[in-house]
Amino acid sequence: MTRFKPVALLLLALLLSACGGGGGGGDGGSAPGGGGVPPLSTQCQTGSVAQLALPSGAVAGRNQEVALLACPGARIDSVQWRQVDGPTLALQSARSQALSITPPTAGRYAFSVEFTDASGRSASGQAEFTAGAPAASALVIRGEPSVWVGGQTSLRAWVEGLPVADYATARVAWRRIDGPAITLDDASQWRLIFTAPNVMQDSTLRLRADVTLADGRSLSQDFNLLVQPPPGAVVNLLFGSGNRSSRVYPYVASSPHAAALRDCIYTPALTSDTLCTLGRLPLLGAETRGDLPTVEQVMARVLVSNDWMGQRFEAFLREQDAHGDFRRLLNATTAIVIGGRVRPAFYWSATGAIYLDADYLWQTAAERDTVSEAPDPRSDYGNDLAYATLWRYVQANQSAGGRPPVLERASRTTAELIPALGRLLYHELTHANDFLPPRSHLLLNSSLRVYQAVPTGTASEQLQAQLPFFSQEMVDLGRVQFFGVASTAAQRAYQPADIVRFFSTDRVTDDYSYSLPTGQTVPREDAAMLAEEALMQLRHGVLRDVAITPQFLSGSSADAVVTWGQRGRVGDAAIKPRVALVLAQTMPWLPAGFVDGLAAPQPLRAGLTWGQNLNQAALAAGRVQSMSAAERALEADLEQQRRGGRQRAAALMR
């Protein structure tokens, strides 16, 4: 039970103006379509199109949710919230049907909402509430405020001002208060991960976190999650029951590609029949005629879950794409999707789009709050093997690309996004330019879909024909690690020294290069891994470590003892010609001799731990230096990226 009770009721202002189907008159306004139908209120009445879902009270310093729900039989197509009164709030999901906001001070807050239904008819309404005085201790819940049925999402609770160390002695328990039935598997963690329940119409799920602090104080707070049925039948193509899509919308509403982006890039109802042809949604490179795209041309092809995602991507391109590599690589895509639950990120040759996890783009704690913390759904294949393969990016002898712990509430600059977002873009966009190399962009048949237009002689195919890798043992192990094929007794008997022998004498940079599902003959990940590591080193001075260690299923990778490893393996003399081949095909604008700038690999120290091998400068000076607490936290975050097979992403590379 909470000690802090709401002191003011939320008030709904029934102000409505019809914008496209009649309206007006003395009835106080009309819903879309006019005809005297009821105005927007907290309940659906006969003829209503939408209703507002509002909590019963508000307290400053605590989260409050406001949602616009479609009435039975209706569908809301687009939404725009605006604050019209009260201290300014950051509306992180202002173009979604639900808002989660935290009023900073007591007082009146008012919001207008404009929306259209599935027929394109528009209307508007207004909601307001008065927040009471803040409590002495505020329990706050953060999470994405809406989710489609079957989607895995997360909520996180914390107590404002509570020292991080005190969370270990506090207790939290989650429970359902109202709304559709749901299973909460682990309700005693500060981060709650769950799958949205099945509903037939827009519904509000009310969850509560009850917290008991070490001093005996009790706190409670609710979160009202909007759960929505998907628009259209869900089919098992890309976004089936195992990995539902997020709601996204064109970042530039007036984009000439907006309708195509909505219909055939990231929708639960996507089928082979609804995929766009290149005539309806051509490659960006066809539009630019092979020239460097402007940022505006790129952003016209972006779909987002929240506006801030588009804003951050645009800022990244303007501030961190000094050489134009990212924009030129984007010529091979039809669209860019940035979503709060796109996990893992991937390129898909069916749509010609790249799909990015918004976790790579947030810059403020409030932005991070709207990104689901649900883990990558890929399984921990290969746990019965006797070895582990570790990797990380390093800059100035420090781990690069990890995220600070959530409770630190830290911010990031666009430059700090490079080690994670930069390497992700190089990887996924190399896939795009492998399937559709720049030489082909102006020659594609507009009546074909992307996957039908892929030419022969791509970079991956040339790499395999001219400079292949050799280790069949590693290909077979890749099917175990990345696709869940059962390991054999012989594979389980391999020791780290055996893997070193297979891998170190071959000419790949990472064991993911061997990701080749049964029936697929072209190792697409090989080319992407080569380009990713090379561009990170040559453009940004960020090097990649790779190591073989004994298997560990518990504890930290920082404590794993290195059997063999290298920093900057991509600069190996046997590997550089392979890099040159890939870059010549996928990035022909790079200057001649570009790969000559790659540094020779630096060996990691066998017998020392992964953590002790981080600071190679200290080792060169004769000092063995363990990771700091902050470095171990970053390493733990990077470990989450390593853990689990990458079979789903690899399966999409076809």
C-alpha positions as CSV (number, residue, x, y, z in Angstrom):
1,M,0.0,0.0,0.0
2,T,1.3,3.4,-0.9
3,R,1.6,6.2,1.6
4,F,0.9,8.8,-1.0
5,K,-2.6,9.1,-2.3
6,P,-3.6,11.2,-5.4
7,V,-4.9,14.6,-4.3
8,A,-6.5,15.8,-7.6
9,L,-8.7,14.2,-10.2
10,L,-7.9,14.3,-13.9
11,L,-10.4,16.4,-15.7
12,L,-11.4,15.9,-19.3
13,A,-12.2,19.0,-21.4
14,L,-14.7,17.9,-24.0
15,L,-13.5,20.3,-26.6
16,L,-13.7,18.8,-30.1
17,S,-13.5,20.3,-33.6
18,A,-14.2,18.3,-36.7
19,C,-11.9,18.9,-39.6
20,G,-13.0,16.9,-42.5
21,G,-16.5,15.5,-42.4
22,G,-19.0,18.1,-41.3
23,G,-19.3,19.0,-37.6
24,G,-20.1,22.2,-35.9
25,G,-23.4,23.0,-34.5
26,G,-24.6,23.2,-30.9
27,D,-23.7,19.7,-29.8
28,G,-20.2,20.7,-28.6
29,G,-18.4,19.1,-31.6
30,S,-18.3,15.9,-33.6
31,A,-16.2,12.9,-34.1
32,P,-14.8,12.0,-37.5
33,G,-17.6,11.9,-40.0
34,G,-19.9,14.5,-38.3
35,G,-23.6,13.7,-38.2
36,G,-24.0,14.6,-34.6
37,V,-22.1,11.7,-33.2
38,P,-20.9,11.9,-29.6
39,P,-17.9,14.2,-28.8
40,L,-14.7,12.7,-27.6
41,S,-15.0,11.5,-24.0
42,T,-13.8,8.8,-21.6
43,Q,-16.3,6.3,-22.9
44,C,-17.3,5.0,-26.3
45,Q,-21.0,5.7,-27.1
46,T,-23.0,4.8,-30.1
47,G,-21.3,6.2,-33.2
48,S,-18.0,7.1,-31.3
49,V,-14.7,6.6,-33.1
50,A,-12.4,7.1,-30.2
51,Q,-12.3,7.5,-26.4
52,L,-9.7,8.9,-23.9
53,A,-8.3,6.7,-21.2
54,L,-7.2,8.7,-18.2
55,P,-5.9,7.6,-14.8
56,S,-7.9,8.7,-11.7
57,G,-5.3,11.0,-10.2
58,A,-2.0,12.7,-10.7
59,V,0.9,13.6,-8.4
60,A,3.9,15.7,-9.4
61,G,7.0,13.7,-9.9
62,R,5.2,10.5,-10.8
63,N,4.4,9.1,-14.2
64,Q,0.9,9.5,-15.7
65,E,-0.4,7.9,-18.9
66,V,-3.0,9.4,-21.3
67,A,-4.2,7.4,-24.2
68,L,-6.5,7.7,-27.2
69,L,-8.3,4.3,-27.8
70,A,-10.2,3.4,-30.9
71,C,-13.7,2.4,-30.3
72,P,-14.9,-1.1,-31.3
73,G,-15.0,-1.4,-35.1
74,A,-13.0,1.7,-35.6
75,R,-9.2,2.3,-36.3
76,I,-7.1,5.3,-35.6
77,D,-4.6,5.9,-38.3
78,S,-2.5,8.9,-37.2
79,V,-2.3,11.0,-34.0
80,Q,-0.7,14.2,-32.9
81,W,-0.5,15.3,-29.2
82,R,0.5,18.9,-28.2
83,Q,0.8,20.5,-24.8
84,V,-1.3,23.6,-24.5
85,D,-0.9,24.5,-20.8
86,G,1.4,23.9,-17.8
87,P,5.1,23.6,-17.3
88,T,6.7,22.2,-20.5
89,L,6.9,18.5,-20.8
90,A,8.9,16.4,-23.3
91,L,6.3,14.4,-25.2
92,Q,8.5,11.5,-26.3
93,S,5.6,9.7,-28.1
94,A,3.6,12.6,-29.4
95,R,2.6,10.9,-32.6
96,S,1.5,7.7,-30.9
97,Q,-1.9,6.9,-29.3
98,A,-0.5,6.9,-25.8
99,L,1.6,9.3,-23.7
100,S,3.6,8.6,-20.5
101,I,4.5,11.9,-18.9
102,T,5.8,13.0,-15.5
103,P,4.6,16.4,-14.3
104,P,7.5,18.1,-12.6
105,T,5.4,20.4,-10.4
106,A,1.9,20.7,-9.0
107,G,-0.6,22.5,-11.2
108,R,-2.7,22.3,-14.4
109,Y,-1.6,20.5,-17.5
110,A,-3.6,20.4,-20.7
111,F,-3.1,18.6,-24.1
112,S,-4.7,18.8,-27.4
113,V,-5.0,15.7,-29.6
114,E,-5.6,15.6,-33.3
115,F,-6.3,12.3,-35.0
116,T,-7.5,10.7,-38.2
117,D,-9.4,7.4,-38.6
118,A,-8.8,4.7,-41.2
119,S,-10.8,6.6,-43.8
120,G,-8.7,9.7,-43.5
121,R,-11.3,11.8,-41.6
122,S,-9.8,14.0,-38.9
123,A,-10.9,15.4,-35.5
124,S,-9.5,16.8,-32.4
125,G,-10.1,16.9,-28.7
126,Q,-8.5,18.0,-25.4
127,A,-7.6,16.5,-22.1
128,E,-6.4,18.2,-18.9
129,F,-5.4,17.3,-15.4
130,T,-4.3,19.0,-12.2
131,A,-1.3,17.4,-10.5
132,G,-1.1,17.4,-6.7
133,A,1.9,18.3,-4.6
134,P,4.9,16.0,-5.0
135,A,5.5,13.2,-2.5
136,A,8.5,13.0,-0.3
137,S,9.7,9.9,-2.2
138,A,8.6,9.3,-5.7
139,L,8.3,5.8,-7.3
140,V,8.4,6.2,-11.0
141,I,7.7,3.7,-13.8
142,R,9.1,4.1,-17.3
143,G,8.4,2.2,-20.5
144,E,7.0,2.4,-24.0
145,P,3.3,3.4,-23.4
146,S,1.8,1.3,-26.1
147,V,2.4,-2.2,-27.6
148,W,0.7,-4.5,-30.1
149,V,-0.6,-7.8,-28.9
150,G,2.1,-10.5,-28.7
151,G,4.9,-8.0,-28.5
152,Q,7.5,-8.4,-25.8
153,T,8.1,-5.2,-23.9
154,S,9.4,-4.0,-20.6
155,L,8.7,-1.6,-17.7
156,R,11.3,-0.4,-15.2
157,A,10.6,1.1,-11.7
158,W,12.9,3.2,-9.6
159,V,12.7,5.5,-6.6
160,E,13.8,9.1,-7.3
161,G,16.9,9.9,-5.2
162,L,17.4,6.4,-3.9
163,P,21.2,5.6,-4.0
164,V,22.0,2.8,-6.4
165,A,23.5,0.6,-3.6
166,D,20.1,0.7,-1.8
167,Y,18.3,-1.1,-4.6
168,A,19.9,-4.4,-3.4
169,T,18.1,-4.1,0.0
170,A,14.8,-2.8,-1.3
171,R,12.0,-5.2,-2.6
172,V,9.7,-4.7,-5.6
173,A,6.6,-6.7,-6.6
174,W,4.6,-6.2,-9.8
175,R,0.9,-7.1,-10.2
176,R,-1.9,-6.6,-12.5
177,I,-4.6,-4.2,-11.3
178,D,-7.0,-4.0,-14.2
179,G,-7.3,-4.8,-17.9
180,P,-6.7,-8.0,-19.9
181,A,-5.3,-11.0,-18.1
182,I,-1.5,-11.4,-18.3
183,T,1.2,-13.7,-17.1
184,L,4.1,-12.0,-15.2
185,D,6.8,-14.6,-15.0
186,D,9.3,-12.7,-12.8
187,A,7.5,-10.0,-10.9
188,S,10.2,-9.4,-8.3
189,Q,12.7,-7.5,-10.5
190,W,13.0,-3.7,-11.0
191,R,12.8,-4.4,-14.7
192,L,9.6,-6.3,-15.7
193,I,9.7,-8.1,-19.0
194,F,6.5,-9.5,-20.4
195,T,4.5,-10.3,-23.5
196,A,1.5,-8.2,-24.3
197,P,-1.8,-10.1,-23.9
198,N,-4.2,-10.9,-26.7
199,V,-7.0,-8.4,-27.1
200,M,-9.6,-7.8,-29.8
201,Q,-9.8,-4.0,-29.4
202,D,-7.7,-1.2,-27.9
203,S,-7.4,-1.9,-24.2
204,T,-5.7,-0.5,-21.2
205,L,-3.6,-2.8,-19.0
206,R,-2.9,-1.4,-15.6
207,L,0.1,-2.7,-13.8
208,R,1.3,-1.7,-10.3
209,A,4.8,-1.8,-8.7
210,D,4.8,-2.2,-4.9
211,V,8.1,-1.3,-3.3
212,T,9.3,-1.8,0.2
213,L,12.5,0.1,1.2
214,A,15.1,-1.0,3.7
215,D,13.8,1.5,6.2
216,G,10.3,0.0,6.0
217,R,8.7,2.6,3.9
218,S,6.2,1.4,1.3
219,L,5.6,3.0,-2.1
220,S,3.3,2.1,-5.0
221,Q,2.8,3.4,-8.5
222,D,0.8,2.3,-11.5
223,F,1.5,2.2,-15.2
224,N,-1.3,2.2,-17.8
225,L,-0.1,0.4,-21.0
226,L,-2.2,0.6,-24.2
227,V,-2.4,-2.8,-25.8
228,Q,-3.6,-2.8,-29.4
229,P,-4.6,-5.5,-31.9
230,P,-2.5,-5.2,-35.0
231,P,-3.9,-3.5,-38.1
232,G,-4.8,-6.4,-40.2
233,A,-4.1,-10.1,-40.0
234,V,-0.7,-11.2,-38.7
235,V,1.0,-13.6,-41.0
236,N,4.1,-15.7,-40.5
237,L,6.3,-13.9,-43.0
238,L,8.7,-11.4,-41.3
239,F,6.6,-10.3,-38.4
240,G,4.9,-13.4,-37.1
241,S,4.0,-14.6,-33.7
242,G,7.6,-15.0,-32.6
243,N,8.6,-11.4,-33.2
244,R,5.8,-8.9,-33.6
245,S,6.6,-5.6,-35.3
246,S,6.3,-2.2,-33.5
247,R,4.0,0.6,-34.5
248,V,6.0,3.0,-36.7
249,Y,5.1,5.9,-38.9
250,P,6.9,8.0,-41.6
251,Y,9.1,10.5,-39.8
252,V,8.4,13.0,-42.6
253,A,4.6,12.9,-42.9
254,S,4.7,14.8,-46.2
255,S,7.3,12.4,-47.8
256,P,6.4,11.3,-51.3
257,H,7.2,7.8,-50.2
258,A,5.0,7.9,-47.0
259,A,2.2,5.6,-48.3
260,A,4.6,3.0,-49.6
261,L,6.6,3.1,-46.4
262,R,3.4,2.5,-44.4
263,D,2.2,-0.4,-46.6
264,C,5.2,-2.6,-47.4
265,I,8.1,-2.1,-44.9
266,Y,7.2,-2.8,-41.3
267,T,3.6,-3.9,-40.8
268,P,2.2,-7.1,-39.1
269,A,0.1,-7.8,-42.2
270,L,3.1,-7.8,-44.6
271,T,2.9,-10.7,-47.1
272,S,4.7,-11.6,-50.2
273,D,1.9,-10.0,-52.2
274,T,2.1,-6.7,-50.4
275,L,5.9,-6.2,-50.8
276,C,6.6,-3.1,-52.9
277,T,8.1,-3.4,-56.3
278,L,11.0,-1.2,-57.2
279,G,8.6,0.9,-59.2
280,R,6.5,1.8,-56.2
281,L,9.4,2.2,-53.8
282,P,12.7,2.6,-55.7
283,L,16.1,2.5,-54.1
284,L,17.4,5.7,-52.8
285,G,20.3,5.3,-55.3
286,A,17.8,5.4,-58.2
287,E,16.5,8.7,-56.9
288,T,19.9,10.2,-56.4
289,R,21.3,8.8,-59.7
290,G,24.2,7.5,-57.7
291,D,25.2,10.8,-56.2
292,L,25.7,11.5,-52.5
293,P,22.2,11.7,-50.9
294,T,21.2,14.7,-49.0
295,V,20.1,14.2,-45.4
296,E,16.6,15.3,-46.4
297,Q,16.4,12.6,-49.1
298,V,17.4,10.0,-46.5
299,M,15.0,11.2,-43.9
300,A,12.1,11.0,-46.4
301,R,12.5,7.3,-46.2
302,V,12.6,6.9,-42.4
303,L,10.0,5.2,-40.3
304,V,10.1,5.7,-36.5
305,S,8.3,4.6,-33.3
306,N,8.8,8.1,-31.8
307,D,9.9,11.4,-33.3
308,W,13.1,11.6,-31.2
309,M,14.5,8.6,-33.1
310,G,14.3,10.4,-36.4
311,Q,15.8,13.5,-34.8
312,R,18.7,11.6,-33.5
313,F,19.3,9.8,-36.7
314,E,19.2,13.0,-38.6
315,A,21.7,14.7,-36.2
316,F,24.0,11.7,-36.5
317,L,24.1,12.0,-40.3
318,R,24.7,15.7,-40.1
319,E,27.4,15.6,-37.5
320,Q,29.1,12.2,-37.8
321,D,29.0,11.4,-41.5
322,A,31.9,13.7,-42.5
323,H,33.0,11.4,-45.3
324,G,29.5,10.7,-46.6
325,D,30.0,6.9,-46.2
326,F,26.7,6.3,-44.4
327,R,24.6,8.3,-46.8
328,R,26.3,6.7,-49.9
329,L,25.7,3.2,-48.4
330,L,22.1,4.1,-47.8
331,N,21.7,4.4,-51.6
332,A,21.2,0.7,-51.6
333,T,18.2,0.8,-49.4
334,T,14.5,1.5,-49.9
335,A,13.8,2.6,-46.2
336,I,15.2,2.9,-42.7
337,V,13.1,1.7,-39.8
338,I,14.0,2.8,-36.3
339,G,12.0,1.1,-33.6
340,G,11.8,0.7,-29.8
341,R,11.5,-3.1,-30.1
342,V,13.6,-3.8,-33.3
343,R,15.9,-6.4,-31.8
344,P,18.1,-7.6,-33.3
345,A,18.8,-5.0,-36.0
346,F,18.9,-6.4,-39.5
347,Y,18.8,-5.9,-43.2
348,W,16.2,-7.7,-45.2
349,S,16.4,-8.3,-48.9
350,A,12.7,-8.8,-49.3
351,T,12.0,-5.1,-48.5
352,G,15.4,-3.6,-49.2
353,A,15.2,-1.9,-45.8
354,I,17.4,-1.8,-42.8
355,Y,15.8,-2.2,-39.3
356,L,17.6,-0.4,-36.5
357,D,17.2,-0.8,-32.7
358,A,16.5,2.6,-31.2
359,D,18.7,1.6,-28.3
360,Y,21.7,2.5,-30.5
361,L,20.4,6.1,-30.9
362,W,19.1,7.5,-27.6
363,Q,21.0,10.4,-26.2
364,T,19.0,11.3,-23.0
365,A,17.7,9.2,-20.2
366,A,14.1,10.2,-21.1
367,E,14.6,8.9,-24.7
368,R,16.1,5.7,-23.4
369,D,13.0,5.2,-21.2
370,T,10.8,4.7,-24.3
371,V,13.0,1.9,-25.7
372,S,12.0,-1.6,-24.6
373,E,14.6,-3.4,-22.4
374,A,13.2,-6.8,-23.6
375,P,16.3,-8.8,-24.5
376,D,17.4,-10.0,-27.9
377,P,15.2,-13.1,-28.5
378,R,18.0,-15.1,-30.0
379,S,18.9,-18.2,-28.1
380,D,22.0,-19.2,-26.3
381,Y,23.0,-21.9,-28.8
382,G,26.3,-23.6,-28.4
383,N,26.4,-23.6,-24.6
384,D,27.5,-27.2,-24.6
385,L,30.7,-26.4,-26.5
386,A,34.0,-26.1,-24.6
387,Y,35.0,-22.7,-25.9
388,A,33.7,-19.2,-26.2
389,T,34.5,-16.5,-28.7
390,L,34.6,-12.9,-27.4
391,W,34.8,-9.6,-29.2
392,R,34.7,-5.9,-28.4
393,Y,35.5,-2.6,-29.9
394,V,38.3,-0.6,-28.3
395,Q,39.4,3.0,-28.5
396,A,42.4,4.4,-26.6
397,N,42.6,1.1,-24.7
398,Q,39.1,1.4,-23.4
399,S,35.9,-0.5,-24.3
400,A,33.8,1.4,-26.8
401,G,30.1,0.9,-27.6
402,G,28.6,-0.2,-24.3
403,R,25.9,1.6,-22.6
404,P,26.0,3.0,-19.0
405,P,23.7,1.3,-16.4
406,V,20.1,2.5,-16.6
407,L,20.1,3.9,-13.0
408,E,22.9,6.3,-13.8
409,R,20.5,8.3,-16.0
410,A,23.4,9.3,-18.3
411,S,23.3,11.1,-21.6
412,R,25.4,10.6,-24.7
413,T,26.6,12.8,-27.5
414,T,26.3,12.0,-31.2
415,A,30.1,11.2,-31.2
416,E,29.6,8.6,-28.5
417,L,27.1,6.8,-30.8
418,I,29.9,5.9,-33.3
419,P,31.3,2.7,-31.7
420,A,27.8,1.0,-31.6
421,L,25.6,2.8,-34.1
422,G,28.5,3.3,-36.6
423,R,29.6,-0.3,-36.7
424,L,26.0,-1.4,-36.9
425,L,25.4,0.8,-39.9
426,Y,28.6,-0.3,-41.6
427,H,27.6,-4.0,-41.1
428,E,23.9,-3.8,-42.2
429,L,24.6,-1.4,-45.1
430,T,27.4,-3.6,-46.4
431,H,24.7,-6.3,-46.6
432,A,22.5,-3.9,-48.6
433,N,25.3,-3.0,-51.0
434,D,26.3,-6.6,-51.3
435,F,22.8,-7.6,-52.5
436,L,22.4,-4.5,-54.6
437,P,25.9,-3.1,-55.4
438,P,26.1,0.6,-56.6
439,R,26.8,-0.5,-60.2
440,S,23.3,-2.0,-60.3
441,H,21.2,0.8,-58.9
442,L,20.3,2.5,-62.2
443,L,19.8,-0.8,-64.1
444,L,17.1,-2.5,-61.9
445,N,13.8,-3.6,-63.4
446,S,11.1,-1.5,-61.7
447,S,8.5,-4.3,-62.0
448,L,10.6,-6.6,-59.7
449,R,10.7,-6.7,-55.9
450,V,14.1,-6.2,-54.2
451,Y,15.0,-9.8,-53.7
452,Q,14.1,-10.6,-57.3
453,A,16.4,-7.9,-58.6
454,V,19.6,-9.1,-56.9
455,P,22.3,-9.4,-59.6
456,T,24.9,-12.2,-59.8
457,G,28.5,-11.6,-59.0
458,T,28.0,-9.8,-55.8
459,A,30.8,-9.1,-53.3
460,S,30.0,-12.2,-51.2
461,E,29.9,-14.4,-54.3
462,Q,33.2,-13.0,-55.6
463,L,34.8,-13.4,-52.2
464,Q,33.7,-17.0,-52.0
465,A,35.0,-17.7,-55.5
466,Q,38.3,-15.9,-55.4
467,L,39.4,-15.7,-51.8
468,P,37.3,-18.1,-49.8
469,F,37.8,-19.1,-46.2
470,F,38.8,-22.7,-45.5
471,S,37.6,-24.1,-42.2
472,Q,34.7,-26.5,-42.6
473,E,35.0,-27.2,-38.9
474,M,34.1,-23.6,-38.1
475,V,31.2,-23.6,-40.7
476,D,29.8,-26.6,-38.9
477,L,30.2,-25.0,-35.5
478,G,28.6,-21.9,-36.8
479,R,25.4,-23.9,-37.5
480,V,25.5,-25.0,-33.9
481,Q,26.1,-21.5,-32.5
482,F,23.9,-19.4,-34.8
483,F,21.2,-21.7,-36.0
484,G,20.6,-24.2,-33.1
485,V,21.8,-27.3,-34.9
486,A,22.6,-30.0,-32.3
487,S,26.3,-30.3,-31.6
488,T,28.1,-33.6,-32.2
489,A,30.3,-35.5,-29.7
490,A,33.3,-34.5,-31.8
491,Q,32.3,-30.8,-31.6
492,R,31.8,-31.0,-27.9
493,A,35.2,-32.5,-27.5
494,Y,36.9,-29.5,-29.2
495,Q,39.1,-27.6,-26.7
496,P,39.9,-23.9,-27.1
497,A,43.3,-24.8,-28.6
498,D,41.5,-26.7,-31.4
499,I,39.4,-23.6,-32.2
500,V,42.5,-21.5,-32.2
501,R,44.0,-23.9,-34.8
502,F,40.9,-23.7,-37.0
503,F,40.3,-20.0,-36.7
504,S,43.7,-18.3,-36.4
505,T,45.1,-19.9,-39.6
506,D,42.0,-19.0,-41.6
507,R,41.3,-15.5,-43.2
508,V,38.2,-14.3,-41.4
509,T,37.9,-11.7,-38.7
510,D,35.2,-13.3,-36.5
511,D,33.4,-16.6,-36.1
512,Y,30.2,-14.9,-37.3
513,S,31.8,-14.9,-40.7
514,Y,31.0,-18.6,-40.8
515,S,27.3,-18.0,-40.2
516,L,25.9,-20.2,-43.1
517,P,22.6,-21.9,-42.5
518,T,22.0,-25.3,-44.1
519,G,20.9,-24.8,-47.7
520,Q,22.5,-21.4,-48.1
521,T,25.7,-21.4,-50.2
522,V,26.9,-17.8,-50.0
523,P,28.4,-16.6,-46.7
524,R,27.0,-13.1,-46.6
525,E,28.2,-12.3,-43.0
526,D,31.8,-12.8,-44.1
527,A,31.8,-9.7,-46.3
528,A,29.8,-7.6,-43.7
529,M,32.3,-8.5,-40.9
530,L,35.3,-7.5,-43.0
531,A,33.8,-4.1,-44.0
532,E,32.5,-3.4,-40.5
533,E,35.9,-3.8,-38.8
534,A,37.9,-2.1,-41.5
535,L,35.7,1.0,-41.7
536,M,35.6,1.4,-37.9
537,Q,39.4,1.4,-37.8
538,L,40.1,3.5,-40.8
539,R,37.4,6.1,-40.4
540,H,37.2,6.3,-36.6
541,G,40.3,4.8,-35.1
542,V,38.3,2.2,-33.3
543,L,39.9,-1.3,-33.2
544,R,38.2,-4.7,-32.7
545,D,39.4,-7.4,-30.3
546,V,38.6,-11.0,-30.9
547,A,39.6,-13.9,-28.5
548,I,39.1,-17.6,-27.9
549,T,38.6,-18.6,-24.2
550,P,37.3,-21.6,-22.3
551,Q,33.5,-21.7,-22.1
552,F,31.9,-19.9,-19.2
553,L,28.1,-19.9,-18.5
554,S,28.2,-17.8,-15.4
555,G,30.4,-14.9,-14.2
556,S,31.8,-12.1,-16.2
557,S,33.6,-12.4,-19.5
558,A,36.1,-10.0,-18.0
559,D,37.4,-12.9,-16.0
560,A,37.6,-15.4,-18.8
561,V,41.3,-16.4,-19.5
562,V,42.4,-15.8,-23.1
563,T,43.8,-18.8,-24.9
564,W,44.5,-16.7,-28.1
565,G,43.4,-13.3,-29.3
566,Q,44.2,-10.3,-31.5
567,R,43.4,-6.6,-31.7
568,G,42.8,-5.4,-35.2
569,R,42.8,-8.8,-36.9
570,V,41.4,-7.2,-40.1
571,G,44.9,-5.9,-40.8
572,D,46.3,-9.4,-41.2
573,A,48.2,-9.7,-44.5
574,A,46.1,-12.7,-45.6
575,I,42.9,-10.8,-44.8
576,K,43.5,-7.4,-46.3
577,P,43.1,-8.6,-50.0
578,R,39.6,-9.9,-49.0
579,V,38.8,-6.5,-47.4
580,A,39.9,-4.7,-50.6
581,L,37.7,-6.9,-52.8
582,V,34.6,-6.3,-50.6
583,L,35.1,-2.5,-50.4
584,A,35.7,-2.2,-54.2
585,Q,32.3,-3.8,-54.9
586,T,30.3,-2.2,-52.1
587,M,32.0,1.2,-51.6
588,P,33.6,2.1,-55.0
589,W,34.0,5.8,-53.9
590,L,36.8,4.9,-51.4
591,P,40.3,5.9,-52.7
592,A,42.8,3.4,-54.1
593,G,45.0,1.8,-51.5
594,F,42.4,2.5,-48.8
595,V,43.0,-0.8,-47.0
596,D,46.8,-0.1,-46.9
597,G,46.1,2.1,-43.9
598,L,45.0,-0.9,-41.7
599,A,47.4,-1.5,-38.9
600,A,49.0,-4.9,-38.4
601,P,47.2,-7.0,-35.7
602,Q,48.4,-6.8,-32.1
603,P,48.4,-10.1,-30.2
604,L,46.5,-10.4,-26.9
605,R,48.3,-11.9,-24.0
606,A,47.5,-15.6,-23.5
607,G,47.0,-16.6,-19.9
608,L,45.7,-13.2,-18.9
609,T,42.0,-12.5,-18.6
610,W,39.9,-10.7,-21.2
611,G,39.7,-7.8,-18.8
612,Q,43.4,-7.6,-18.2
613,N,44.0,-7.6,-22.0
614,L,41.9,-4.4,-22.4
615,N,44.7,-1.9,-21.7
616,Q,47.5,-3.0,-24.0
617,A,49.4,0.2,-23.2
618,A,49.7,-0.8,-19.6
619,L,50.8,-4.3,-20.6
620,A,53.5,-2.9,-22.9
621,A,54.7,-0.9,-19.9
622,G,54.9,-4.0,-17.8
623,R,51.7,-3.4,-15.8
624,V,48.8,-5.8,-15.5
625,Q,45.7,-3.6,-15.1
626,S,42.3,-5.0,-14.3
627,M,39.1,-3.4,-15.5
628,S,37.5,-0.6,-13.4
629,A,34.0,-1.0,-12.2
630,A,32.8,1.3,-15.0
631,E,34.7,-0.7,-17.6
632,R,33.2,-3.9,-16.2
633,A,29.7,-2.4,-16.5
634,L,30.3,-1.6,-20.1
635,E,31.8,-5.0,-20.7
636,A,28.7,-6.6,-19.2
637,D,26.5,-4.6,-21.6
638,L,28.7,-5.7,-24.6
639,E,28.4,-9.3,-23.3
640,Q,24.6,-9.1,-23.7
641,Q,25.2,-8.4,-27.4
642,R,27.5,-11.4,-27.7
643,R,25.4,-13.9,-25.8
644,G,23.0,-15.9,-27.9
645,G,23.1,-17.1,-31.5
646,R,22.5,-14.7,-34.3
647,Q,20.4,-17.1,-36.3
648,R,17.4,-14.9,-37.0
649,A,19.5,-12.0,-38.4
650,A,21.5,-14.4,-40.5
651,A,18.4,-16.1,-41.8
652,L,17.1,-12.8,-43.1
653,M,20.3,-12.2,-45.2
654,R,18.9,-14.0,-48.2
